[in-house]
Amino acid sequence: MKYNFIKFLLGAAAVLSMASCEKFLTAEPLDEVSAETFFSNETELEIYANGMLQSYRPGAWDIAGGDAYSDMGSSWSSTDIYKVSATYGISKVSGWSWTNVRRANILITNMDRAKDNVSEDVWKHYQGVGRFWRAYFHQAKLQSYSDIPWVDHIVDVDDSLTLYAPRTDREEVFHNILEDLNYACENMSGDVSAYANRINKWVAMAYKSRICLQEGTYRKYHTTNPATNQPWNNKFESSDELLRECIKVSKEMMDAGQFHLAPEFSSCFLSKFQEIKTNPEVIWYAEYQAGDFNILNEITHDFNSQTGSQKNAPTKPFILMFLDKDGNSVTTDLNNLGRMSIKEELVGRDPRLCKTVQHEGTTYTSLAGATLPKPMRCTTGNSGYWWTKFNVETEENWMYDRADNCIPILRYAEVLLNYAEANAELGIPAAEWWDASIGAIRKRAGLTKTDAPTEADPYLLAYYTIDENPENTQYLTKEVLECRRERVTEMAIEGRRVQDLYRWKCGQRIADRGNKIICGSERNSWVGIWVTADEAANGLVFNGTKVTFNGKKEDANGTYSDTAADDEKNWGNYCVSNAKKDANYSLSEGTYGYLLYYYNLQWKDWFYTRPLANADTTINPALGQNWGWDTWNN
């Protein structure tokens, strides 16, 4: 049993198998070197560091698919943790792995061999690379489990003090993460030509900005550690101190002038490799190239596939977050939230809306090479809205994973948003930070009015007031609410929404999806487009295609297709039955209204963590189990 535990904790740590690209394997005759002599020069440090980059850098769907199961995106069935029917629990999860942490510690520890063979700057840079990854890996586990082991050395098979130790308290773990990141920020090179799109000073600083905001707000809105349901011990950095760290590192990046907002919002998401390399906003990105490289991404296919995806699509709550083009709210009347045809709803709004979702005028390139209006296809989305933000709109890409646009992992706009939100959460007057952050982002987007808010938006206030924790409403100032709006409109489907809801203690919105606010009821559905009485009776013609809403016929996707008339191509029907069972459609007012896709979801307070697997806690009982999971669905 001890052997099995060691196996899953240590993993296969073959030092010389790290590099996954041929160019990283040609610098040295790797079959002739040994683990005892490796890490002795700059070339070997680079090989190992690049191997880690290739193994652990997030991919396209890690980013764009990260918001698939949130309040802002409907899906075919959601993920098991939120599904009532899935009985998710301890028995449904697999054991955790620490191989990635071990690999970071191998670099950090063994590169002492290179000290006499490389300059001090080079040595510190690669030590920073190792510490960045160690922080990165621990942070990912902290987000899932809260309390976790902190492993800062290469664990030996006989190291029972580590192998059978209890978990380290979350606050101490994050303190250690911050120490590693501070070293990386202070010692890694910021030379973006020598270390282009590799782990460098700017990547570490942007990541520190992100997680200091995340942890600072998490501790502000959660009064207890979710692993134990006990109050924070406050032995390390406080919530306010972490928010100030976020402000400090963000401002350092702003003052350095290394990065700027790109002139065009969409250039961050649709650029090919040669273009994104010169994008002034993108700090770190996942590389994709067609041609000889043939490294392609799946995003366009997954957002447009009729059979191979979760049919993720924008929801009404997402659409309502966008201002009009003059910078005014469209949600001041809580009794009339988006109750208009999609043909009117998307007109005159924040220009980012029509660069994020399908609208009148969206086109694609057919297999024959023609440019045509993009159809509404019921079989690829359940809400009547469709994502376009990352889409390379060709018919070929709809069918296959062949898109070659590079995908940003970290970009400068997020640093500005982090800076703004940390200031707002600390109650610092907007005059000191608004124009340089959110004001600048809205100006780039094309809004004509970019001033700080004069009053709280009633919809935002209602949306982020959670019945289960009303005490947090006191923190929802007009500035905080606008920061939250901007994160939605600027960073849609960039993988941050679920963690944002978790840190604000708004997880309940993933299950109830804000329906009480929008529909005036507790309907357990994703809310989509508003279907007028005429559209419900006669169909909706949008961007040159037609969709109907009746219960004539149903296939496995809840939709059907008719033969098109000569003058209009009918891409299908939402099979409205008004029955409240999973995967059924209805209209909120019976014969018209919001298009609702019913799916029964749930939220429990212990969902802010994931359960530890039985395999792990059986081998090491000292790990314990996260609060709530030990008695639920076992």
Secondary structure, DSSP 8 states (H G I E B T S, - for coil): -HHHHHHHHH----GGG---SGGGSSSS-GGG--TTT-S-SHHHHHHHHHHHHHHHS--HHHHHTTTTTSTTEE-SS--GGGBGGG--SGGG------HHHHHHHHHHHHGGGGTTTS-HHHHHHHHHHHHHHHHHHHHHHHHHHSSB----S---TT-HHHHT---B-HHHHHHHHHHHHHHHHHHS---TTTTTTSS-HHHHHHHHHHHHHHHHHHHHH-SEETTTTEE---SS--HHHHHHHHHHHHHHHHHH-S----SSTTHHHH--HHHHTT-SSEEEEE--B-TTS-B-B-HHHHHH-SSSS---EE-HHHHHT--BTTS--S-S-TT-SS-S-HHHHTTTB-TTGGGTB--TT-EEE-TTS-EEE----GGG-SSS--B-TT---BHHHHHSS-B---EEEEEHHHHHHHHHHHHHHTT--GGGTTTTTHHHHHHHHT-S-----SS--HHHHHHH--TT-GGGGGG--HHHHHHHHHHHHHHTTSS-HHHHHHHTT-THHHHHTTHHHHHSS---EEEEEEE-HHHHHH-EEETTEEEEE--S---TTSEE----BTTBEEEEEE-B----STTEEEETTSSSEEEEEE--B---GGGGS----HHHHHH-GGG---TTGGGS--
